[in-house]
């Protein structure tokens, strides 16, 4: 399978490079998502059986003051890519987020649950989803949550750094979701891309790690896995204000993705062990 991937340095893109070293990876210098037309042109210039968009604006708080730029990257660029892919009949696979929901309640969000983003970042990602569907081609929108890996900036790496420096940390305990290893997302995308290249239907699905947990309990697991004595103190979200409002409920119902592609939710605990092992000197 000839795979074209937008993204080179992000968490999912780095893991895709491990799984598909023969794929073509486009960095910002090859296709800048601030220039949607250039992204569309890149698709026209490459021969591919499937396309994965693993690039995105991920700075949630920065989007509060730069919503237009975030919407170009997360909304307009994926829509332009999807149109170019649809014109050639090539499956287009895109990573989205639980932030398209309002985070209320305690039940996992199903793919068809009404969207209602709480912040500009969520709105920018929803715009991308809508543009991809409007393009009319074969596509997969894969919503995920709490992405972690040994690469880039993420919660695991932050906790390991702070846990080695401090005796205790205050961590939010009333936000619940599924930490998702980037390696598992990359594997899921590869499986889906192969299936869709052979004609399997796509659609909108969810994929997040299991079991659901709180940030505080996730932090405890990180400390335990790394052998750090740092104590985690539970705090409510109101005691940790951020520019962007975060959803309290990030649980995702992933059953439709399992049914469609035979991929169960990944166990984040084994993923965490692999990440900590990779980061050990």
N, C-alpha and C positions, 0 to 999 in steps of 0.2 A: 504494500500500500504506500502510495506517495502522499506524504503528509506535509501540509504547510501550516506553520504555527506562527501566530503573531505573539511576540514576547520572547525574551531571551534570558533576562536576569531575575524575573519574578519567581516566587516560590513554586508555582505549578509548572512554569516553563522550565525551570531548572530540573525538576523531576521528570518532565517529558524528555529532556535531553538524555537522561539515563536510559529511559525505556525505548526511545526511538532516535538513536544517534544518527541515523541516516535521513531523518526528516530535515526539512528546510525551516530554519528559525529566523524570523525577521525582528531585529532590534529596532530601537527608535531611529537609528541612522538609516535604516532600510525602509521603514514605514512608520512615520510619526502619527500617533493617534490624534494629535491636534490638527492633523490634515486629513480628514476623512476621504477626500478624493484620491490622495496618494495611497491610502490603504486599499481602496477599490482597484486602483491601477496595479497594485502589487499582485492582487489575485489574478488579474487578466494576464500578467506577465509570467506567471508560474503555472506549470503543469502539476495538478494535484488531484488526488482521489477524494480527499477530505481536508477541511480547513478547521483549525482550532484557534479560537481567540483566547489566549492566556494572558493578554495584556489588559491593564485597567488602571484607572485612577483609584487608589486604595486609601488615600489620606482622608479619612472620614471627617476629622475636625477641620482640616484645611478647606474642605468643600463648603464649609459654612460661609466663608468669605470669597470663595472662588467657584461658585456654582456653575457659572457659564462655562468655564474651562472644564470642570468635571463632567458637565453634560456633553461637551464636545467629545471628550475621551470615552466616556461610558455610554453615551447615547447615540450621538451622530456617527461616530466612527464604526461601531458595530453594525449600525443600520446600513451604512454604505458598503461594508464588507458583505453583509448578508445579501444585498441586492446584486453585487457582483458575482457572488457564489450562485445565487438563484439563476442568474442569466446563463450560467454554464451548467446548471443542474448538479452542482457539487454540494454535498452535505456541509453545513456550517455548524460547528459546535462552540458554544459560548458559556462561560462561567459567570453565574450571577450570585445573588446573595439573599439571605433571609431578611435583609433590611428593606426589602420591598413591602414587608408586612408591618403592622403597627405594634407588634410585640405584646398584645394584650392576651389575657387568659392564661391557661396552663396546658392546653391541648396542643399537640403538634400541628403545625400548619400544613394542610394538603396543598398540592400544586394549584388547584382551582380555587383556593380561598381568595376572597377579595383582597386586592392590594391596597395599602394605605401607608406609604412611607412616612417616617417621622422626621426626616432630615434631608438636606440637599443631596447627600451622597445616595441615599435610598432612591430619591427621585431620579437621579442621573442613571442609576442602574435600571430602574423601571423603564425609563425612556429607551434604553438599549433593547430591553426585552420587546417592547412594543414595536420598535423599528424592525427588529429581526422577524417577528411574526408577519408584519406588513409586507416584507419582501417577498413572501409567498413561496420560498424555496424549502427544500428539506433542511431541517434544523433541529438542534438539541439545545435547549436552555437548561443548564444544570445549576440549580441553586444550592449553595453550600453555606457553611458557617464556620467561624472561629478557626481559620486556616493556620496551621503550624508546620514548621519544618526546621531543618538545620541552616536554612538560608534566609537572608533578608531580616527584616524586623518583624517580630511576632511575640506573642505572649510567653511562649516557652523560653525564648532567649532572654527576654526581659526578666523573667522570674529567676532564671539561673544566675544572671548577673547581679541582681539585687539580693538574691538569697545568699550569695557568697560574701556580700558586703554587710548585711544587717542581721540582727538577732531576731527581728520580727517584721512583718509586713501587714498592712491593712489591705484586704482584697474584697471586692464586691461579692456578696453572697446571694443577692436576690435577682441576678440575671442568670437564666438557665438556658443551656444549649448543648450542642454536640461539637466538641473539638474535632477538627478534621485534618488528618495528616495530608499534606500536599501530595505525598507519594501515592496515597490512595486515590485522590482526585485524578492524578495523572493516569493511573492504571484504569480507572473507570472511563476516562475520556478515550483512551486507546481502544478499549473493548468496544465502546459505543461507536467510535469512528469506523472501525473495521466492519461492524455490523451494518452501519448506515451506508457505507460504501458499496455494500452488497444488496442494498435496497430496504433494509429494516427501517421502520418509521422512527421518528424522533419525538419531538414535542417538548413539553415543559415538565421537568422532573426534579426531585430533591435528592441530595446525597450529603449526609453528614455523619460524623462519628458517633459511636455508641459506647457506653450508655450516656444519656443526657446527664449533665452535671452543672454545678455552679462554677463561676470563676474561682471562688475561694477553694472549693474542693479540688478543682483542677490544679490550682497552685500547690496544694498539699501533696498531690500525687507527683508533681514535678520535683518538689523538695525531697520526697521519699525516694524517687527514682535516682536522683543525683546524690543521695546521701548527705544532704545539707540539713543542718539542725534548725534552720530558720523557721520561726513560728508564724502561722498565718492566723490573723484575726479577722473574723467576719465583720463586714460593715455593709450598710444599705447603700444603694446607688446615690441617694441624696447626699451622702457624706463624701462622695467622690465626683464632684461636678466636672463635666467636660463641655466644651463648646457645642458639640453635637449630642442630641438626645439619643441614648441607646435603648434598644428594645429590651424589655424585661424577659420576654419569652422568645427564644430563638429556636425552640424545638421544631424539627421538620419531619413530616411524614414521608418516609423514603420508600414506601412499599411499591409505588408505581414503577420506580426505576429498577427495583429488584425484579419485579414481574416482567418488565420489558427486556432487560439485559442480563438477568441472572446474577446481579452483583449485590450482595448483602451490604448492610452498613458496616464500615470498618470499625474494629475495636481500637479506640484511640489509645488505650493503655499500651498495647503492643507497638503502636506507632510512636508513642512517647519514648518507650524504651529504645527504639531504633534511633530516634533523634538525639537523645542524651548520649548514646554510645558514639554516634558520629561526631558529636561536639567535644568528646573527651580528648584531651591533648595526647 
